[in-house]
Amino acid sequence: MFDVTTGTAGAADGERVTFTSGDRPLVGRLYPAAFGDGPAPAVAIIGPMTFVKEQAPLQYARRLAANGFTVLIFDSRYRGESGGEPRCLEDPVAKVQDLRAAVGFLAARPDIDAGRVAVIGVCMGGNSAVHAAADDPLIRAVAAVTPHFRNADADAQWLGGPQAVAARLARGQEARAKYEATGEVEYVPAVDSVSLEVGMPGHLPWTWYQAQADRGIWENRYAVMSDASLLTYESLSAAARLTKPFLLVHGDNCALPEQAKRHFAVVPTSDKLHLRPDTPHLSFYDDPAAIDPTVTSLTDWFARHLGPGAGE
């Protein structure tokens, strides 16, 4: 059952809504389509690793709503305004469940055409979007924007080799066992300018995320036991099951371009498109020079696949 709570925010900030994913309460913002007759096509957006809705999802939501789609952004469980313990836990399986709950929430609304619902995943949210779209009949089309796709090879590239992945996985499993035995949660920063003992290592992610923390938008904290789930997760098998129309926006300046090409290649549908802008990965988070043309492409893709009669 979906519970809707209407807030008092202005149109620019969307409508505050709540819904559930399993027994976890989730909080989102709904941006109504700026025009159109009758029930609207809708899009649910999920963001990068450790995201909150006020980051990249907000940038896409406002623009797509202005282009005629009702858009839902939300905090996944464990972060932001949404519920779930322990806080700042990164659980990719739970994120797929949360995205599917968001789709179900949209489809149940009388102002939404349940036959015209799509999903977008940004960065690691691309994994969630592909998994959800592969298995959820409510999802009619899917787009992944600069996705950091996941498999063993990708994780080795990301974290510095198989041994580094194995060491992080072991630490995560130990931290989870400690939590299950004692209730104590071990934390490290999500990003750091120097240390690699963080959730998202490297100077580049630190340059973007730390500014978000400094502004009070996002919490720089990461539950170590996240790695027990994160590093046993992959998205290639979901891509191989994906039969929905699929738009991939990912160029050679984005994270792990060869993995993006590999995922795109195994998607069995012929109704797919790979756009390759020459744009740095993090520019897709908040740079209008990257986001504006990307939203134009998303609008064209969804207009084609969520147009009147698309759900019939």
ABEGO torsion letter per residue (X at the ends): XBBBBBBABBAAAEBBBBBBBEABBBBBBBBBBABEBEBBBBBBBBBBBGBBAABAAAAAAAAAAAAGBBBBBBBBBGBEABBEOBBGBBBAAAAAAAAAAAAAAAAABAABBAABBBBBBBEAAAAAAAAAAAABAABABBBBBGBBBBBAAAAAAAAGEAAAAAAAAAAAAAAAAAAAAAGBBBBBBABBAABABBABBEAAAAAAAAAAAAAGABBBBBBAAAAAAAAABBAAAAAAABABBBBBBBBAABBGAAAAAAAAAABABABBBBBBBBBBAAAAAABAAAAAAAAAAAAAAAAAAABBGAAX
